[in-house]
Amino acid sequence: MDTRIITPGVVEISATEAELQAMRDNGMALYWTPGAAEPYWASQPQFALDTPVATPEDFLRAAGYETWSELAEGEEGEMLTLTVSRPNVGLLTTKQAAEALGVAACTIRKWAPRWPGAQKLGRDWLIPASRLDWWHEQDHEPGRK
């Protein structure tokens, strides 16, 4: 099983069919603790405020399957990937958004007035974590806007 942090509060998890079926057979789900960098697998939450964010079946549906029997037969099985986000990730500062997108914070500030859902807070901007994809939809060219 592999976990890759995409942005603060958003991770991509890859697991084999065999690993996911073992998780399913043991009644496990993916839980996220508030403030943690990534989720964990367990049969029940470890802390009172932990929130379930995915089940093995969510991986199956994300790959376009409805049942486990649709997957190809193999020793380890197919690698399935799911992107999950921490509940209530909410808004990112320009610095957090810049780190997540691999650009300078001043670039985020430059584009923030056009960003859907962005909110001005003092001299800074808050960018919705759920709308980081907007950045990739734009035709960015170096220089003045």
CNS distance restraints for C-alpha pairs under 8 A (distance, minus, plus):
assign (resid   1 and name CA) (resid  13 and name CA) 7.20 0.50 0.50
assign (resid   1 and name CA) (resid  14 and name CA) 5.60 0.50 0.50
assign (resid   1 and name CA) (resid  15 and name CA) 4.42 0.50 0.50
assign (resid   1 and name CA) (resid  16 and name CA) 6.94 0.50 0.50
assign (resid   1 and name CA) (resid  19 and name CA) 7.53 0.50 0.50
assign (resid   2 and name CA) (resid  13 and name CA) 5.68 0.50 0.50
assign (resid   2 and name CA) (resid  14 and name CA) 5.09 0.50 0.50
assign (resid   2 and name CA) (resid  15 and name CA) 6.51 0.50 0.50
assign (resid   3 and name CA) (resid  11 and name CA) 6.71 0.50 0.50
assign (resid   3 and name CA) (resid  12 and name CA) 5.78 0.50 0.50
assign (resid   3 and name CA) (resid  13 and name CA) 4.52 0.50 0.50
assign (resid   3 and name CA) (resid  14 and name CA) 6.47 0.50 0.50
assign (resid   4 and name CA) (resid  11 and name CA) 5.57 0.50 0.50
assign (resid   4 and name CA) (resid  12 and name CA) 5.15 0.50 0.50
assign (resid   4 and name CA) (resid  13 and name CA) 6.42 0.50 0.50
assign (resid   5 and name CA) (resid   9 and name CA) 7.80 0.50 0.50
assign (resid   5 and name CA) (resid  10 and name CA) 6.20 0.50 0.50
assign (resid   5 and name CA) (resid  11 and name CA) 4.36 0.50 0.50
assign (resid   5 and name CA) (resid  12 and name CA) 6.35 0.50 0.50
assign (resid   5 and name CA) (resid  38 and name CA) 7.58 0.50 0.50
assign (resid   6 and name CA) (resid  10 and name CA) 5.61 0.50 0.50
assign (resid   6 and name CA) (resid  11 and name CA) 5.26 0.50 0.50
assign (resid   6 and name CA) (resid  12 and name CA) 6.71 0.50 0.50
assign (resid   6 and name CA) (resid 100 and name CA) 6.77 0.50 0.50
assign (resid   7 and name CA) (resid  11 and name CA) 6.97 0.50 0.50
assign (resid   7 and name CA) (resid  97 and name CA) 7.87 0.50 0.50
assign (resid   7 and name CA) (resid  99 and name CA) 7.75 0.50 0.50
assign (resid   7 and name CA) (resid 100 and name CA) 4.64 0.50 0.50
assign (resid   7 and name CA) (resid 101 and name CA) 7.80 0.50 0.50
assign (resid   8 and name CA) (resid  37 and name CA) 7.18 0.50 0.50
assign (resid   8 and name CA) (resid  96 and name CA) 7.31 0.50 0.50
assign (resid   8 and name CA) (resid 100 and name CA) 6.98 0.50 0.50
assign (resid   9 and name CA) (resid  37 and name CA) 6.53 0.50 0.50
assign (resid   9 and name CA) (resid  38 and name CA) 7.19 0.50 0.50
assign (resid   9 and name CA) (resid  85 and name CA) 5.50 0.50 0.50
assign (resid   9 and name CA) (resid  86 and name CA) 4.94 0.50 0.50
assign (resid   9 and name CA) (resid  89 and name CA) 6.00 0.50 0.50
assign (resid  10 and name CA) (resid  38 and name CA) 7.91 0.50 0.50
assign (resid  10 and name CA) (resid  83 and name CA) 7.08 0.50 0.50
assign (resid  10 and name CA) (resid  84 and name CA) 5.83 0.50 0.50
assign (resid  10 and name CA) (resid  85 and name CA) 4.21 0.50 0.50
assign (resid  10 and name CA) (resid  86 and name CA) 6.25 0.50 0.50
assign (resid  11 and name CA) (resid  38 and name CA) 6.78 0.50 0.50
assign (resid  11 and name CA) (resid  83 and name CA) 5.66 0.50 0.50
assign (resid  11 and name CA) (resid  84 and name CA) 5.60 0.50 0.50
assign (resid  11 and name CA) (resid  85 and name CA) 6.31 0.50 0.50
assign (resid  12 and name CA) (resid  81 and name CA) 6.84 0.50 0.50
assign (resid  12 and name CA) (resid  82 and name CA) 5.70 0.50 0.50
assign (resid  12 and name CA) (resid  83 and name CA) 4.22 0.50 0.50
assign (resid  12 and name CA) (resid  84 and name CA) 6.38 0.50 0.50
assign (resid  13 and name CA) (resid  81 and name CA) 5.56 0.50 0.50
assign (resid  13 and name CA) (resid  82 and name CA) 5.41 0.50 0.50
assign (resid  13 and name CA) (resid  83 and name CA) 6.22 0.50 0.50
assign (resid  13 and name CA) (resid  84 and name CA) 7.77 0.50 0.50
assign (resid  14 and name CA) (resid  79 and name CA) 6.49 0.50 0.50
assign (resid  14 and name CA) (resid  80 and name CA) 5.54 0.50 0.50
assign (resid  14 and name CA) (resid  81 and name CA) 4.22 0.50 0.50
assign (resid  14 and name CA) (resid  82 and name CA) 6.53 0.50 0.50
assign (resid  15 and name CA) (resid  19 and name CA) 6.20 0.50 0.50
assign (resid  15 and name CA) (resid  20 and name CA) 6.52 0.50 0.50
assign (resid  15 and name CA) (resid  79 and name CA) 5.51 0.50 0.50
assign (resid  15 and name CA) (resid  80 and name CA) 5.48 0.50 0.50
assign (resid  15 and name CA) (resid  81 and name CA) 6.49 0.50 0.50
assign (resid  16 and name CA) (resid  20 and name CA) 6.31 0.50 0.50
assign (resid  16 and name CA) (resid  76 and name CA) 6.25 0.50 0.50
assign (resid  16 and name CA) (resid  77 and name CA) 5.91 0.50 0.50
assign (resid  16 and name CA) (resid  78 and name CA) 5.60 0.50 0.50
assign (resid  16 and name CA) (resid  79 and name CA) 4.26 0.50 0.50
assign (resid  16 and name CA) (resid  80 and name CA) 5.97 0.50 0.50
assign (resid  17 and name CA) (resid  21 and name CA) 6.07 0.50 0.50
assign (resid  17 and name CA) (resid  76 and name CA) 6.44 0.50 0.50
assign (resid  17 and name CA) (resid  77 and name CA) 4.82 0.50 0.50
assign (resid  17 and name CA) (resid  78 and name CA) 5.38 0.50 0.50
assign (resid  17 and name CA) (resid  79 and name CA) 6.17 0.50 0.50
assign (resid  17 and name CA) (resid  80 and name CA) 6.82 0.50 0.50
assign (resid  18 and name CA) (resid  22 and name CA) 6.21 0.50 0.50
assign (resid  18 and name CA) (resid  75 and name CA) 7.86 0.50 0.50
assign (resid  18 and name CA) (resid  76 and name CA) 5.40 0.50 0.50
assign (resid  18 and name CA) (resid  77 and name CA) 6.01 0.50 0.50
assign (resid  19 and name CA) (resid  23 and name CA) 6.30 0.50 0.50
assign (resid  20 and name CA) (resid  24 and name CA) 6.12 0.50 0.50
assign (resid  20 and name CA) (resid  56 and name CA) 5.39 0.50 0.50
assign (resid  21 and name CA) (resid  25 and name CA) 6.00 0.50 0.50
assign (resid  21 and name CA) (resid  56 and name CA) 7.14 0.50 0.50
assign (resid  22 and name CA) (resid  26 and name CA) 6.24 0.50 0.50
assign (resid  23 and name CA) (resid  27 and name CA) 6.29 0.50 0.50
assign (resid  23 and name CA) (resid  28 and name CA) 5.11 0.50 0.50
assign (resid  23 and name CA) (resid  29 and name CA) 7.37 0.50 0.50
assign (resid  23 and name CA) (resid  56 and name CA) 6.75 0.50 0.50
assign (resid  24 and name CA) (resid  28 and name CA) 5.85 0.50 0.50
assign (resid  24 and name CA) (resid  29 and name CA) 7.81 0.50 0.50
assign (resid  24 and name CA) (resid  55 and name CA) 7.65 0.50 0.50
assign (resid  24 and name CA) (resid  56 and name CA) 5.88 0.50 0.50
assign (resid  24 and name CA) (resid  57 and name CA) 7.89 0.50 0.50
assign (resid  26 and name CA) (resid  43 and name CA) 7.08 0.50 0.50
assign (resid  27 and name CA) (resid  43 and name CA) 5.50 0.50 0.50
assign (resid  28 and name CA) (resid  41 and name CA) 6.26 0.50 0.50
assign (resid  28 and name CA) (resid  42 and name CA) 5.01 0.50 0.50
assign (resid  28 and name CA) (resid  43 and name CA) 4.04 0.50 0.50
assign (resid  28 and name CA) (resid  44 and name CA) 7.20 0.50 0.50
assign (resid  28 and name CA) (resid  55 and name CA) 7.18 0.50 0.50
assign (resid  28 and name CA) (resid  56 and name CA) 7.95 0.50 0.50
assign (resid  29 and name CA) (resid  41 and name CA) 5.60 0.50 0.50
assign (resid  29 and name CA) (resid  42 and name CA) 5.73 0.50 0.50
assign (resid  29 and name CA) (resid  43 and name CA) 6.09 0.50 0.50
assign (resid  29 and name CA) (resid  44 and name CA) 7.53 0.50 0.50
assign (resid  29 and name CA) (resid  52 and name CA) 6.66 0.50 0.50
assign (resid  29 and name CA) (resid  53 and name CA) 7.71 0.50 0.50
assign (resid  29 and name CA) (resid  54 and name CA) 6.00 0.50 0.50
assign (resid  29 and name CA) (resid  55 and name CA) 4.64 0.50 0.50
assign (resid  29 and name CA) (resid  56 and name CA) 6.93 0.50 0.50
assign (resid  30 and name CA) (resid  39 and name CA) 6.23 0.50 0.50
assign (resid  30 and name CA) (resid  40 and name CA) 5.49 0.50 0.50
assign (resid  30 and name CA) (resid  41 and name CA) 4.56 0.50 0.50
assign (resid  30 and name CA) (resid  42 and name CA) 6.54 0.50 0.50
assign (resid  30 and name CA) (resid  52 and name CA) 5.72 0.50 0.50
assign (resid  30 and name CA) (resid  53 and name CA) 5.66 0.50 0.50
assign (resid  30 and name CA) (resid  54 and name CA) 5.04 0.50 0.50
assign (resid  30 and name CA) (resid  55 and name CA) 5.99 0.50 0.50
assign (resid  31 and name CA) (resid  39 and name CA) 5.36 0.50 0.50
assign (resid  31 and name CA) (resid  40 and name CA) 5.39 0.50 0.50
assign (resid  31 and name CA) (resid  41 and name CA) 6.22 0.50 0.50
assign (resid  31 and name CA) (resid  42 and name CA) 7.08 0.50 0.50
assign (resid  31 and name CA) (resid  45 and name CA) 6.47 0.50 0.50
assign (resid  31 and name CA) (resid  50 and name CA) 6.10 0.50 0.50
assign (resid  31 and name CA) (resid  51 and name CA) 5.34 0.50 0.50
assign (resid  31 and name CA) (resid  52 and name CA) 4.26 0.50 0.50
assign (resid  31 and name CA) (resid  53 and name CA) 5.64 0.50 0.50
assign (resid  31 and name CA) (resid  54 and name CA) 7.32 0.50 0.50
assign (resid  32 and name CA) (resid  36 and name CA) 6.99 0.50 0.50
assign (resid  32 and name CA) (resid  38 and name CA) 6.71 0.50 0.50
assign (resid  32 and name CA) (resid  39 and name CA) 4.30 0.50 0.50
assign (resid  32 and name CA) (resid  40 and name CA) 6.39 0.50 0.50
assign (resid  32 and name CA) (resid  50 and name CA) 5.40 0.50 0.50
assign (resid  32 and name CA) (resid  51 and name CA) 5.35 0.50 0.50
assign (resid  32 and name CA) (resid  52 and name CA) 6.39 0.50 0.50
assign (resid  32 and name CA) (resid  53 and name CA) 6.72 0.50 0.50
assign (resid  32 and name CA) (resid  86 and name CA) 6.43 0.50 0.50
assign (resid  32 and name CA) (resid  87 and name CA) 7.79 0.50 0.50
assign (resid  33 and name CA) (resid  39 and name CA) 6.88 0.50 0.50
assign (resid  33 and name CA) (resid  47 and name CA) 7.32 0.50 0.50
assign (resid  33 and name CA) (resid  49 and name CA) 6.70 0.50 0.50
assign (resid  33 and name CA) (resid  50 and name CA) 4.50 0.50 0.50
assign (resid  33 and name CA) (resid  51 and name CA) 6.69 0.50 0.50
assign (resid  34 and name CA) (resid  49 and name CA) 6.99 0.50 0.50
assign (resid  34 and name CA) (resid  50 and name CA) 6.59 0.50 0.50
assign (resid  34 and name CA) (resid  86 and name CA) 7.80 0.50 0.50
assign (resid  38 and name CA) (resid  86 and name CA) 7.85 0.50 0.50
assign (resid  39 and name CA) (resid  86 and name CA) 7.88 0.50 0.50
assign (resid  42 and name CA) (resid  46 and name CA) 7.79 0.50 0.50
assign (resid  45 and name CA) (resid  50 and name CA) 5.75 0.50 0.50
assign (resid  45 and name CA) (resid  51 and name CA) 7.37 0.50 0.50
assign (resid  45 and name CA) (resid  52 and name CA) 7.73 0.50 0.50
assign (resid  46 and name CA) (resid  50 and name CA) 6.99 0.50 0.50
assign (resid  51 and name CA) (resid  87 and name CA) 7.31 0.50 0.50
assign (resid  53 and name CA) (resid  84 and name CA) 6.83 0.50 0.50
assign (resid  53 and name CA) (resid  85 and name CA) 7.58 0.50 0.50
assign (resid  53 and name CA) (resid  86 and name CA) 7.49 0.50 0.50
assign (resid  53 and name CA) (resid  87 and name CA) 7.59 0.50 0.50
assign (resid  54 and name CA) (resid  58 and name CA) 5.92 0.50 0.50
assign (resid  54 and name CA) (resid  59 and name CA) 7.88 0.50 0.50
assign (resid  54 and name CA) (resid  84 and name CA) 7.44 0.50 0.50
assign (resid  55 and name CA) (resid  59 and name CA) 7.13 0.50 0.50
assign (resid  56 and name CA) (resid  60 and name CA) 6.70 0.50 0.50
assign (resid  57 and name CA) (resid  61 and name CA) 6.25 0.50 0.50
assign (resid  58 and name CA) (resid  62 and name CA) 6.06 0.50 0.50
assign (resid  58 and name CA) (resid  82 and name CA) 7.61 0.50 0.50
assign (resid  59 and name CA) (resid  63 and name CA) 6.38 0.50 0.50
assign (resid  59 and name CA) (resid  80 and name CA) 6.12 0.50 0.50
assign (resid  59 and name CA) (resid  81 and name CA) 6.26 0.50 0.50
assign (resid  59 and name CA) (resid  82 and name CA) 5.53 0.50 0.50
assign (resid  60 and name CA) (resid  64 and name CA) 6.62 0.50 0.50
assign (resid  60 and name CA) (resid  65 and name CA) 5.42 0.50 0.50
assign (resid  60 and name CA) (resid  66 and name CA) 6.73 0.50 0.50
assign (resid  60 and name CA) (resid  67 and name CA) 7.40 0.50 0.50
assign (resid  60 and name CA) (resid  68 and name CA) 7.38 0.50 0.50
assign (resid  60 and name CA) (resid  80 and name CA) 7.11 0.50 0.50
assign (resid  61 and name CA) (resid  65 and name CA) 5.19 0.50 0.50
assign (resid  61 and name CA) (resid  66 and name CA) 5.97 0.50 0.50
assign (resid  62 and name CA) (resid  81 and name CA) 7.50 0.50 0.50
assign (resid  62 and name CA) (resid  82 and name CA) 6.43 0.50 0.50
assign (resid  63 and name CA) (resid  80 and name CA) 6.45 0.50 0.50
assign (resid  63 and name CA) (resid  81 and name CA) 7.27 0.50 0.50
assign (resid  65 and name CA) (resid  70 and name CA) 6.54 0.50 0.50
assign (resid  65 and name CA) (resid  71 and name CA) 7.56 0.50 0.50
assign (resid  66 and name CA) (resid  70 and name CA) 7.37 0.50 0.50
assign (resid  67 and name CA) (resid  71 and name CA) 7.85 0.50 0.50
assign (resid  71 and name CA) (resid  77 and name CA) 7.56 0.50 0.50
assign (resid  71 and name CA) (resid  78 and name CA) 7.13 0.50 0.50
assign (resid  72 and name CA) (resid  77 and name CA) 6.77 0.50 0.50
assign (resid  72 and name CA) (resid  78 and name CA) 7.09 0.50 0.50
assign (resid  73 and name CA) (resid  77 and name CA) 6.44 0.50 0.50
assign (resid  74 and name CA) (resid  78 and name CA) 7.74 0.50 0.50
assign (resid  85 and name CA) (resid  89 and name CA) 7.24 0.50 0.50
assign (resid  89 and name CA) (resid 129 and name CA) 6.51 0.50 0.50
assign (resid  90 and name CA) (resid 128 and name CA) 5.90 0.50 0.50
assign (resid  90 and name CA) (resid 129 and name CA) 5.84 0.50 0.50
assign (resid  90 and name CA) (resid 130 and name CA) 7.48 0.50 0.50
assign (resid  91 and name CA) (resid 126 and name CA) 5.52 0.50 0.50
assign (resid  91 and name CA) (resid 127 and name CA) 5.23 0.50 0.50
assign (resid  91 and name CA) (resid 128 and name CA) 4.39 0.50 0.50
assign (resid  91 and name CA) (resid 129 and name CA) 5.48 0.50 0.50
assign (resid  92 and name CA) (resid  96 and name CA) 5.62 0.50 0.50
assign (resid  92 and name CA) (resid  97 and name CA) 5.81 0.50 0.50
assign (resid  92 and name CA) (resid 126 and name CA) 5.36 0.50 0.50
assign (resid  92 and name CA) (resid 127 and name CA) 5.04 0.50 0.50
assign (resid  92 and name CA) (resid 128 and name CA) 6.13 0.50 0.50
assign (resid  92 and name CA) (resid 129 and name CA) 5.98 0.50 0.50
assign (resid  93 and name CA) (resid  97 and name CA) 6.15 0.50 0.50
assign (resid  93 and name CA) (resid 124 and name CA) 7.39 0.50 0.50
assign (resid  93 and name CA) (resid 125 and name CA) 6.19 0.50 0.50
assign (resid  93 and name CA) (resid 126 and name CA) 4.81 0.50 0.50
assign (resid  93 and name CA) (resid 127 and name CA) 6.25 0.50 0.50
assign (resid  94 and name CA) (resid  98 and name CA) 5.92 0.50 0.50
assign (resid  94 and name CA) (resid 105 and name CA) 5.53 0.50 0.50
assign (resid  94 and name CA) (resid 106 and name CA) 7.96 0.50 0.50
assign (resid  94 and name CA) (resid 108 and name CA) 5.91 0.50 0.50
assign (resid  94 and name CA) (resid 109 and name CA) 6.51 0.50 0.50
assign (resid  94 and name CA) (resid 124 and name CA) 6.88 0.50 0.50
assign (resid  94 and name CA) (resid 125 and name CA) 5.88 0.50 0.50
assign (resid  94 and name CA) (resid 126 and name CA) 6.32 0.50 0.50
assign (resid  94 and name CA) (resid 127 and name CA) 6.76 0.50 0.50
assign (resid  95 and name CA) (resid  99 and name CA) 6.21 0.50 0.50
assign (resid  95 and name CA) (resid 104 and name CA) 7.79 0.50 0.50
assign (resid  95 and name CA) (resid 105 and name CA) 5.12 0.50 0.50
assign (resid  96 and name CA) (resid 100 and name CA) 6.21 0.50 0.50
assign (resid  97 and name CA) (resid 101 and name CA) 6.18 0.50 0.50
assign (resid  97 and name CA) (resid 105 and name CA) 7.63 0.50 0.50
assign (resid  97 and name CA) (resid 108 and name CA) 7.32 0.50 0.50
assign (resid  97 and name CA) (resid 127 and name CA) 6.87 0.50 0.50
assign (resid  97 and name CA) (resid 129 and name CA) 7.76 0.50 0.50
assign (resid  97 and name CA) (resid 132 and name CA) 7.50 0.50 0.50
assign (resid  98 and name CA) (resid 102 and name CA) 5.72 0.50 0.50
assign (resid  98 and name CA) (resid 103 and name CA) 4.97 0.50 0.50
assign (resid  98 and name CA) (resid 104 and name CA) 5.54 0.50 0.50
assign (resid  98 and name CA) (resid 105 and name CA) 5.05 0.50 0.50
assign (resid  98 and name CA) (resid 107 and name CA) 7.77 0.50 0.50
assign (resid  98 and name CA) (resid 108 and name CA) 6.27 0.50 0.50
assign (resid  99 and name CA) (resid 103 and name CA) 6.54 0.50 0.50
assign (resid  99 and name CA) (resid 104 and name CA) 7.60 0.50 0.50
assign (resid  99 and name CA) (resid 105 and name CA) 7.88 0.50 0.50
assign (resid 101 and name CA) (resid 132 and name CA) 7.83 0.50 0.50
assign (resid 103 and name CA) (resid 107 and name CA) 6.72 0.50 0.50
assign (resid 103 and name CA) (resid 108 and name CA) 7.62 0.50 0.50
assign (resid 104 and name CA) (resid 108 and name CA) 6.89 0.50 0.50
assign (resid 105 and name CA) (resid 109 and name CA) 6.35 0.50 0.50
assign (resid 106 and name CA) (resid 110 and name CA) 6.13 0.50 0.50
assign (resid 107 and name CA) (resid 111 and name CA) 6.44 0.50 0.50
assign (resid 108 and name CA) (resid 112 and name CA) 5.75 0.50 0.50
assign (resid 109 and name CA) (resid 113 and name CA) 7.72 0.50 0.50
assign (resid 109 and name CA) (resid 124 and name CA) 7.28 0.50 0.50
assign (resid 109 and name CA) (resid 125 and name CA) 6.71 0.50 0.50
assign (resid 111 and name CA) (resid 115 and name CA) 6.45 0.50 0.50
assign (resid 112 and name CA) (resid 118 and name CA) 6.23 0.50 0.50
assign (resid 112 and name CA) (resid 125 and name CA) 6.68 0.50 0.50
assign (resid 112 and name CA) (resid 127 and name CA) 7.43 0.50 0.50
assign (resid 113 and name CA) (resid 118 and name CA) 6.99 0.50 0.50
assign (resid 114 and name CA) (resid 118 and name CA) 7.88 0.50 0.50
assign (resid 115 and name CA) (resid 127 and name CA) 7.52 0.50 0.50
assign (resid 115 and name CA) (resid 134 and name CA) 7.41 0.50 0.50
assign (resid 116 and name CA) (resid 131 and name CA) 7.24 0.50 0.50
assign (resid 116 and name CA) (resid 134 and name CA) 7.85 0.50 0.50
assign (resid 117 and name CA) (resid 127 and name CA) 6.96 0.50 0.50
assign (resid 117 and name CA) (resid 128 and name CA) 6.22 0.50 0.50
assign (resid 117 and name CA) (resid 131 and name CA) 7.85 0.50 0.50
assign (resid 118 and name CA) (resid 125 and name CA) 6.62 0.50 0.50
assign (resid 118 and name CA) (resid 126 and name CA) 5.57 0.50 0.50
assign (resid 118 and name CA) (resid 127 and name CA) 4.72 0.50 0.50
assign (resid 118 and name CA) (resid 128 and name CA) 6.25 0.50 0.50
assign (resid 119 and name CA) (resid 125 and name CA) 5.58 0.50 0.50
assign (resid 119 and name CA) (resid 126 and name CA) 5.13 0.50 0.50
assign (resid 119 and name CA) (resid 127 and name CA) 6.77 0.50 0.50
assign (resid 120 and name CA) (resid 124 and name CA) 6.07 0.50 0.50
assign (resid 120 and name CA) (resid 125 and name CA) 4.50 0.50 0.50
assign (resid 120 and name CA) (resid 126 and name CA) 6.36 0.50 0.50
assign (resid 121 and name CA) (resid 125 and name CA) 5.47 0.50 0.50
assign (resid 121 and name CA) (resid 126 and name CA) 6.83 0.50 0.50
assign (resid 127 and name CA) (resid 131 and name CA) 7.56 0.50 0.50
assign (resid 127 and name CA) (resid 132 and name CA) 7.73 0.50 0.50
assign (resid 128 and name CA) (resid 132 and name CA) 6.94 0.50 0.50
assign (resid 132 and name CA) (resid 136 and name CA) 7.85 0.50 0.50
assign (resid 133 and name CA) (resid 137 and name CA) 6.75 0.50 0.50
assign (resid 134 and name CA) (resid 138 and name CA) 6.74 0.50 0.50
